[in-house]
């Protein structure tokens, strides 16, 4: 899954103003009629509900808008360029990279206006603006301003209500398949899931929610071990977490109660080490695979241990047989109602550093105009 890319955007330059004079029969000395230049195309980023990843950016990382046209005669303004729209999946974060610093400038979620990321240059002024009582034939004009040029980092964070987390082979993919009729790959070996799976879960009463199955986490995932570390960012948006635990071990000497506690603590540590306040998200802890006799027989002891040591209630299910899913569905709906708001990341305004080349109204401040040379006039 391609969910992080870096791109460069270059807005179009504004067209230059024109230097022309009216030429008509019986009007031997027509005045200036050079038109203004057109504005350059701006670049926007917008959500496309048909996209799920940033794979389209794998072979294209540079986006340039068209320049505005030069001003025309008869005081006609040159055509402004068409704006360029870059389409991304819902949930994409847009960072501006400048001076080795990243600033979040947009969090693109559904039904939001397109995000302006590079402003097109303004068209220059034609010589008609420079006519005065002492200068009846002005040859001055202004050039169009350059369009903005930026380096951006795009990062997708899935928009889901519930995130399913747990160690490899905990049964997350099996559960999402039975809840949503999805077609997530399952297997009796770790790391079957290599990218997040999304599905729609219909709760009691017909309410539909989006759930995400995150690839299995292991100890050290927040530092880059295993596969799941790449996708921890995707549960930052989820409103709640469902923590799936498989207590079973092939070593029959290990206690299933202690094994469940140990696996729970491992994932909790990774959530905390990742940051982004993941460890404080509302969490529902679920013991899976009650269809296995040893786990079913130990479930009550596991439940008591979690109640005593962790002060939390746990649920027991079987993702294979469907046992306990009704209770889990009711609990998920109850917790979601207490946390109705989707996670939206706070945007920042990048610090604008002005130079002699991009200061606003620089031509007005410094009188920077351009004059047509004698050679150009003869042409």
N, C-alpha and C positions, 0 to 999 in steps of 0.2 A: 504493500500500500504506500503510494507516494503522498505523504501528507505534509511535507515541508519543502519549499522551493525558494530560491532567491532569483529575482528578476530585476531587470532594468527598464525604466520607462522614460520616454522622452516626448514631451508635448511638442506640438507644432509651433514654429516661430510665426510671429505676426508678419504680414506682408508690408513691404516698404511703401511709404507715401510716394505719389508720382509728381513729376514736374512737367506739366503741359500747359499750353496756352490756347485759348479759343481761336479757331481758324474758320472763318465763314465769309461768304461773299458779302462785300460791302462793309466788312468789319476787319479792316487791315491791322488794327492793333487791339485784338481781343485780350481780355485780361486773363489771369491765371485760372486754370480749371482742373488742376491735378487733384485727383481723388485720394482718399485715405486707403491704406492697406487693410485687408481683411484680417480678422483674428485667426490665430493658429488653433488647431484642434486640441482640446483638452482630453485627458485620459481618466476614465472612471473604472472602478471595479464594482461589479454587481453580482448578486446571487442568481444562480441558475439551479433550479430544483432538480434538474435532470443529471447534475454532476454529483459524484460522490467522493472523488479524489482529485489530486492535482496532477494526474498523469499527463494531461494535455500540455503541461509545461516542461515535460521531459526533453522535448526537442526544440522548444522555443522559449528563450529567456529574455529576449529583447523586444520591446514593443514601442513603436514610434508612431505618433500621430502626424497628420499632414500639415504642411505650412499653409498659412493664409496667402491669398493672391495679392499681388502688387496692385496699388490703386490704379484707376483708369482715367482717361480723359473725360471731359464734360462733367467733372466733379462727381464721378461715379466711384463708389467704394468697391474695392476688390472683394471677391467672394470669401467669406469665412469658411474655414475647413470644418469638415464633419468631425464630431467628437468620436473618440475610440473607446469602446466598452470591452473590458476584460471580464470574462465570466468565470466564477469560482463556485465551489459547493457552499451550501449553507453552513454556518459555523466557522468560516475562515477568519482568522485574525490577520490583520495587515500591519506590519511593522515597517517603519522607515529607518534605514541604516545610514548613519552619518557620523563621521569622526569616530568610528568603532563603537558607536552607541546605538542601541535599538530603542525606538519609541513606538508604543502601540498607538496607531492613529485611527484604527477602525476595527470593530467587531461586527462582522457581517452575519446577521441572523435574518430570518424570514421577514418579509414585508418591510424592509428598510430601504430607504432611498439609496441609489448608487453612490459610492464613495468617491469623491474627487481626490485623486492622488497626484496629478500633475496638471497645473494650470497652463493653458495655451497662451502664447504671447499675444500682446495687443498690437493691432495694426498701427503703422506709422501715419503721420499727418502729411497730406499733400501740400503743394505750394500755395493752394488757394488760401490756406490759413496764415500765410506770411505776407499777404498784401497789406500795404499801408499807404498813407498819403505821401510818404517819401520813398516808397519802394513799390512801384507799380508793376514791375516785372520780376517778382521774386524767383530765384532759382533754388531756394532752400526747401528742404523736406526733412522728415525724420524717418529713421529706419524702424521697422517693426521690432518689438522686444523679443528676446529669445524665450522659448517655452521652457518650463521647468523640467529638470532632469533629475531623477532619483533612483536609488537602489532600494528595493523593497524585499522583505521576507514574508512569504505567505505560509501560514500554518493552520491546518485544519484541526479543529477540536469538535468531535462529533456532538451533535445536538440530540441528546437522549434524556429521558426522564429517570431511567434506572440503569445503573451499571452493574453487571454481574462480574464479580472478581473472585479470585481463589487461586490455589496452586494448580500446576498442570494436572490434567486428568481428574479434576474434581467433578466433572460432569456438566460444565457450563453450556457447552454446545448442545449436548443432548437435551438439556432443559429448555434452551431457547428454541430448539426445534419443536418440542412438544407444546410449548406455549404459543408459538407464532406460526407454525407450519412453515418455518424457514427451511433452508437446505444447507445448514452449516455442516462442515465436515466433522465427523466424529471418528474416534478410534480408541483402542485399548492401550494407547501409548502416549507418553507426555508430548506436549507441543504439537498436538494435532492441529490446533488453531494457530495460524501464523499471521492473521490480520483480524481486526475487529469485525464482528457480525452485528448487523442491525435487524430488528424485527419489530412488528406491531403486536402488542399483547392486549387482548380485549378482556378487561376486568369485569367483575359483576356489575350489572346495570348497563352494560354496553359501552362503558368508558374505555377509550383506547389510549394506550401510552406507548412510547418508543423505548425499547430496551436495547442495551449494547452488551455483547459478550466480548470481554477483553481477554486476549491471550494470557495463558497462565503465568503467574508471577512466581519467582523463586527468591530465596534469600540473596540479597545483593542486587536485586533488580533495579533499585533506584540509582545504583552506581554503574549500571550498564550490563549486568549479567542476564543471560537468558534472552528470551524474545519479548516478554511482556513489558520490559522497561520502555521500549519505543512507544508504547501505547498508553502509558500511565496518564499522559496529558489528556486522553480522550474521556477520562472519567471526571475531569475538572468541571465539566459543564453539568454532569448529572445531578439531579436533585437528591437522590438517595442511592445507597449502595446495597446490593444483596451479596453477602459474603458466603460463598459456597465452600463447605469443608467436606472432604472425603476422609474419614478416620481410618479407613482400612489400610493395613500394611501387610506385606507378605511375611514379615517376621512375626510369627505368632507369639513370641515372647514379649512383644511390645504391648503396652496397655493402650487400648483404643481411647480411653478418656484422656490420658496424658498426651497421646499423639494428636488428638483434636485440639487440645489447648496449645500445643507447640506450634501447629500449623496456623492456628488463628493468630498467635503472637508474631509469627514470621511475617504474615501479610500486613498486620498492623504496623510493624516496624517499617516496612517498605513504604507504606502510605505516608507515614510521618517524615521519613527521610526524603521523599520526593518533594515535599513542601506543598504549596498552593492550598494549605489548610485541608488536605484530603482526609486527615485523621479525624476531623471534626464533622464530617458529613454524617447525616443520619444513616444508620446501618442496621440491616436485618441479617442476623446470623442464621445460617441454614445448614443442618447436617444432611448430606445427601446419601443416597444408596441404601435406603432402608430395606430394599429388596434383598440385601445381603444379610444372612441370618446373624452373623457376628455383630454387625452394626446395629441391627434392630434390637438385639438382646442387650446391647450396651447403651442404647439411646437414653434411657431414663437416668442412668448414672452420669452420662455426659451432660445432660440437661441440668442436673443438680450441681455438678461441678462448675458450670458456667454461671449458674445463679449465685453460687456461694463465692467464687473467686473473682468473677468479672462483673457481677451485679447486672447481668443481662439475660434476657429471655431468648431461647433459641427455638427454632422450628425444625421438624424432621420431615423429609420428603423422599420420594423416589422419583427421579426424573424419567425412569424407565416405565414404571407402572402407573404413575400419576398420583400415588398416595401423598396426601398432605398438601396438594397444590391449592385446594380451595381455601384452606386456612392461610396459606402464604399469600394468595391473591387478596384476601380481605385485609391482611396486615399491610401489604404494599399500598393498597388504596387508602388505608387509614393514615399512613405516614405521609403519603403524597399530599393528602388534603391539608396536613399541617405545614407543608412546605410547598406552596403553590407556585412560587416564582422560579422561572428559569434563570440560569446563571448567565449573566452578561458581564463581560470584562470591561473595566473602566478604561476609557481612552485618554490619551494625553495629547497635549499640543506640543509638537516639536519646537524647540527653540529656533527661531528664525535668525540667521546670521546674515546681515546685509553687507554687501561690498559695493564698490563703485559701479560694478556692472549690473547689480540687481536692485539697487535702492529704488523705492517707488518714486515716480515722477522725476527721475534723475535728469531727464532732458529739460524739464522745466526749471529744476534747481540749478543745473550747470549750463543751461543754454546749449545743450548738445544737439545741434542740428547739422545736417549735411548739405553741401552745396554741389550742384551739378557743375562739373568742370567745363572749360571751354571746348575741349575735344568732344565731350558728350553733347554739348549744345549744337555743334556743327553737324553731328550725325542726325 
